Amino acid sequence: MSLLVAMTVWHVEDWRARFAALLPELPIVTLGEPFDRRAVHYVASWKHPEGSLAGLPNLAAIFSLGAGVDHIFADSRLPQVPIARVVDPDLTTRMSEYVVLHCLSQLRQLPRYMAQQRAGIWEDDRNQPAAREVRVGVMGLGELGLDAVAKLRVVGFDVAGWSRSPKVIEGVPTYSGEAGMAEFLARTDILVCLVPLTPETRGMLNRALFAGLARDGRLGGPVLINAGRGGLQVEADILASLAAGELKAAVLDVFETEPLPQESPLWTHPAVTVTPHNAAMSAPETVAAQVAAQIRRLEAGEPLEHIVDPARGY
């Protein structure tokens, strides 16, 4: 019985060392070496190559090494076994920090004042709305979205939420599905997107959606904050909506192509804030420990936690 660490991008030997320390009784193998495919019972994956998990006859579970699982479902030859996602309280807290930071930045007009500082302009503007006057809509009410809602409320924002299926949050208006989308958008000044990437959500942040955002808000126009996945957004539509005034600003941590190509106009657009997909990062040691604990649960005959629904893709 062994654990296969299957990944691209990251340093696989670092992960092998972490798992070897946590699971000394379990052989740790990687795709870059010969190994007995019949012995592999578990896979720890981050963007594994297409088809690399096929032909593992005794595979019992796949563990994502990141918060999302869209990279796993991108494999058309994926084995039909349970998939578990990471639930990391530290990652959740970091994401909420990012969301609150950029909502406050837009509320207090920080991008504008930074531009004025560079230009040496002193402009005493008394038009400063309070947080309670700005409506933030959080799209996606999973672990990340619920925590962001709670912390935005502490700051004082007028918060609402949208999710694919109905959710109830005490004291917070919630909307769901296609039926609730229009009403949700119409009361949103700052749209925070934290939905998972699935075939249904791919490209949902488009010009048609932006056109539904509120036009009567205190910020002078709607703002997009996407810290979910780059595949959720259509970047040409973001630029077109900024040019047309349908968006006032965009804060983007994720992109259709990563790293963001140097020729992308998003880099230099005055109304766009770019961050390098680091809104929330799980500490590798925390993720490895969670995967090891899940393996021990299975070995003890206990059920997996945080199982992904393949039909929904999250």
C-alpha positions in Angstrom: 0.0 0.0 0.0 1.4 3.4 -0.9 0.6 7.1 -1.4 1.2 8.6 -4.8 2.1 12.3 -4.8 0.9 13.4 -8.3 1.5 17.1 -9.2 2.9 19.7 -11.5 4.1 23.2 -10.7 5.1 22.5 -7.1 8.3 20.9 -5.8 7.2 17.2 -5.5 10.2 16.2 -3.3 9.2 18.8 -0.6 5.8 17.2 -0.5 7.3 13.7 -0.4 9.4 14.6 2.6 6.4 16.1 4.4 4.3 12.9 3.9 7.2 10.6 4.8 7.5 12.4 8.1 3.7 12.2 8.8 3.2 8.7 7.5 6.4 6.8 8.2 4.6 3.5 7.7 3.5 4.3 4.2 5.7 4.3 1.1 5.5 7.6 -0.7 6.0 7.5 -4.5 5.9 10.1 -7.3 5.1 10.1 -11.0 8.7 10.7 -11.9 9.9 7.3 -10.8 9.0 3.6 -11.3 6.4 2.4 -8.8 3.9 -0.5 -8.4 0.6 0.9 -9.6 -1.3 -1.9 -7.9 0.1 -0.8 -4.5 -1.3 2.8 -4.8 -4.3 3.2 -2.5 -4.1 7.0 -2.1 -3.3 10.0 -4.3 -2.4 13.5 -3.2 -2.9 15.7 -6.3 -2.2 19.2 -7.5 -2.8 19.6 -11.2 -1.7 16.1 -12.0 -1.1 15.3 -15.7 -4.1 14.1 -17.8 -4.6 10.4 -17.4 -1.8 9.9 -14.9 -4.2 8.4 -12.3 -5.6 5.8 -14.7 -4.6 2.2 -14.1 -4.5 2.3 -10.3 -6.7 -0.7 -9.6 -6.7 -0.4 -5.8 -7.1 3.3 -5.5 -9.3 4.3 -2.6 -9.3 8.1 -2.5 -7.9 11.2 -4.1 -6.9 14.2 -1.9 -6.6 17.7 -3.3 -3.6 19.6 -2.1 -5.3 23.0 -2.7 -8.6 24.6 -1.7 -10.2 23.9 -5.1 -10.8 20.6 -6.9 -11.4 21.9 -10.5 -7.8 20.9 -11.3 -8.8 17.3 -10.5 -12.0 17.2 -12.5 -10.0 18.6 -15.5 -8.7 15.0 -16.0 -11.1 13.3 -18.4 -9.7 9.9 -17.4 -10.2 10.5 -13.7 -10.8 7.2 -11.7 -14.3 7.0 -10.0 -13.2 7.1 -6.4 -14.0 9.5 -3.5 -12.3 12.9 -3.7 -11.6 15.0 -0.6 -11.0 18.7 -0.5 -8.9 20.8 1.9 -10.7 22.7 4.6 -8.1 24.9 6.3 -9.2 27.5 8.9 -6.1 29.5 8.3 -6.8 29.6 4.5 -10.4 30.7 5.3 -9.1 33.5 7.6 -6.6 34.7 5.0 -9.3 34.9 2.3 -11.5 36.9 4.5 -8.6 39.3 5.2 -8.2 39.8 1.5 -11.9 40.4 0.9 -12.2 42.9 3.8 -9.0 44.6 2.8 -10.2 45.3 -0.7 -13.7 46.2 0.2 -12.3 48.8 2.7 -9.9 50.0 0.0 -12.7 50.7 -2.4 -14.9 52.2 0.4 -12.1 54.6 1.5 -11.0 55.3 -2.2 -7.4 54.1 -1.6 -6.6 53.5 -5.3 -7.6 57.1 -6.0 -5.5 58.6 -3.2 -2.5 56.6 -4.2 -2.8 57.9 -7.8 -3.2 61.4 -6.4 -0.1 61.0 -4.2 2.0 59.9 -7.3 0.8 62.9 -9.1 1.3 65.3 -6.2 -2.4 66.2 -6.1 -4.1 67.4 -2.9 -7.9 67.1 -3.2 -9.9 67.4 -0.1 -13.0 65.2 -0.9 -15.7 65.2 1.8 -17.8 62.6 -0.1 -16.9 59.6 2.1 -19.7 57.0 2.5 -19.9 54.9 5.6 -19.6 51.1 5.3 -23.3 50.7 6.2 -24.1 52.6 3.0 -22.2 50.2 0.8 -23.9 47.0 -0.3 -21.5 44.0 -0.7 -22.7 40.9 -2.4 -20.8 37.7 -1.7 -21.3 35.2 -4.5 -20.6 31.7 -3.1 -21.6 30.7 0.4 -19.3 27.8 1.2 -16.7 27.9 4.0 -14.9 30.9 2.5 -18.0 32.9 1.6 -19.7 32.4 5.0 -16.6 33.6 6.8 -16.2 36.6 4.5 -19.9 37.5 5.1 -19.4 37.4 8.9 -16.3 39.6 8.9 -17.7 42.1 6.4 -20.7 42.5 8.7 -18.4 43.2 11.7 -16.9 46.1 9.7 -20.4 47.4 9.1 -21.0 46.7 5.4 -24.6 46.0 4.2 -24.0 42.4 3.1 -26.0 39.9 1.1 -25.2 36.5 -0.3 -25.9 34.3 -3.3 -25.4 30.6 -3.8 -26.4 27.9 -6.2 -28.7 26.3 -3.7 -30.7 28.1 -0.9 -28.8 29.1 2.3 -30.0 30.7 5.4 -27.8 33.2 7.3 -29.3 34.9 10.3 -29.6 38.7 9.6 -28.3 38.4 6.0 -30.5 38.5 2.9 -29.7 35.5 0.7 -30.5 34.6 -2.9 -30.1 31.4 -4.8 -30.0 30.0 -8.3 -30.9 31.8 -11.6 -34.2 33.0 -10.0 -32.4 35.0 -7.4 -29.5 36.3 -9.4 -31.1 39.5 -10.8 -32.3 40.7 -7.4 -29.0 39.9 -5.8 -27.0 41.8 -8.4 -29.4 44.8 -8.4 -28.6 45.5 -4.7 -24.8 45.0 -5.0 -22.2 47.8 -5.1 -19.2 45.5 -4.5 -19.4 42.0 -6.0 -17.2 39.4 -4.2 -16.8 36.2 -6.1 -15.9 33.1 -4.2 -17.7 30.4 -6.1 -16.0 27.1 -7.2 -15.1 26.6 -10.8 -17.4 24.1 -12.5 -18.7 23.7 -16.0 -21.8 25.8 -14.9 -19.8 28.6 -13.4 -17.1 28.9 -16.0 -17.2 32.4 -17.6 -20.1 33.6 -15.3 -18.3 36.9 -14.6 -19.2 38.4 -18.0 -20.6 41.6 -19.4 -24.2 40.5 -19.1 -23.8 39.8 -15.4 -21.9 43.1 -14.8 -24.8 45.0 -16.5 -27.1 43.8 -13.7 -25.1 45.3 -10.9 -26.4 48.4 -9.0 -26.1 51.8 -10.5 -27.4 53.8 -7.6 -24.6 53.1 -5.1 -22.4 55.4 -3.0 -19.2 54.3 -4.7 -20.1 55.9 -8.1 -20.2 52.5 -9.8 -20.0 48.8 -9.1 -16.8 47.0 -8.2 -15.7 43.4 -8.9 -13.5 41.4 -6.5 -12.7 37.9 -7.9 -10.6 35.8 -5.5 -12.2 32.5 -6.7 -10.8 31.0 -9.9 -9.6 32.7 -13.1 -11.9 30.5 -15.2 -14.9 32.3 -13.7 -14.1 35.5 -15.4 -14.1 36.7 -19.0 -11.3 39.2 -19.0 -12.2 40.9 -22.3 -15.7 41.5 -20.8 -14.1 43.0 -17.6 -12.1 45.5 -19.8 -15.2 46.3 -21.9 -17.4 46.9 -18.9 -14.7 49.2 -17.3 -14.5 51.1 -20.6 -18.3 51.4 -20.7 -18.7 52.4 -17.1 -20.6 49.2 -16.2 -17.8 48.5 -13.8 -16.0 51.2 -11.8 -13.1 49.0 -10.7 -11.9 45.4 -10.6 -9.7 43.6 -8.0 -8.4 40.4 -9.5 -6.4 37.7 -7.7 -7.0 35.0 -10.4 -6.8 35.0 -14.2 -7.7 33.0 -17.2 -4.0 32.3 -17.8 -1.5 32.2 -14.9 1.0 33.8 -14.5 -0.8 36.8 -16.1 0.9 37.4 -19.5 3.0 40.5 -19.6 1.0 41.8 -22.6 -2.3 41.7 -20.7 -3.8 45.2 -20.4 -5.0 44.3 -16.9 -1.4 45.0 -15.6 -1.6 48.7 -16.4 -5.3 49.5 -16.4 -5.9 52.4 -13.9 -9.0 50.8 -12.5 -7.7 47.3 -12.0 -5.8 45.9 -9.0 -3.8 42.8 -9.8 -2.5 40.3 -7.1 -0.6 37.1 -8.0 -3.1 34.4 -6.9 -2.2 34.8 -3.2 -5.4 35.9 -1.6 -5.3 32.8 0.5 -2.6 30.2 0.7 -2.7 27.0 2.7 0.5 26.2 4.5 1.9 23.0 3.0 2.5 21.5 6.4 -1.2 22.1 7.3 -2.4 20.5 4.1 -0.1 17.5 4.4 -1.2 17.0 8.0 -4.9 17.1 7.0 -4.3 14.5 4.2 -2.4 12.2 6.6 -5.2 12.4 9.1 -7.7 11.5 6.4 -5.7 8.5 5.4 -5.6 7.4 9.0 -9.3 7.8 9.2 -9.8 5.4 6.3 -7.3 2.9 7.6 -9.3 2.9 10.9 -12.5 2.2 9.1 -13.9 5.7 9.6 -15.5 7.8 6.8 -13.7 10.5 4.8 -14.4 14.1 5.7 -15.0 17.0 3.2 -15.9 14.7 0.3 -16.6 16.4 -3.0 -19.9 15.9 -4.8 -18.9 14.9 -8.4 -22.3 16.0 -9.8 -21.7 19.6 -8.5 -17.9 19.6 -8.9 -17.3 20.9 -5.3 
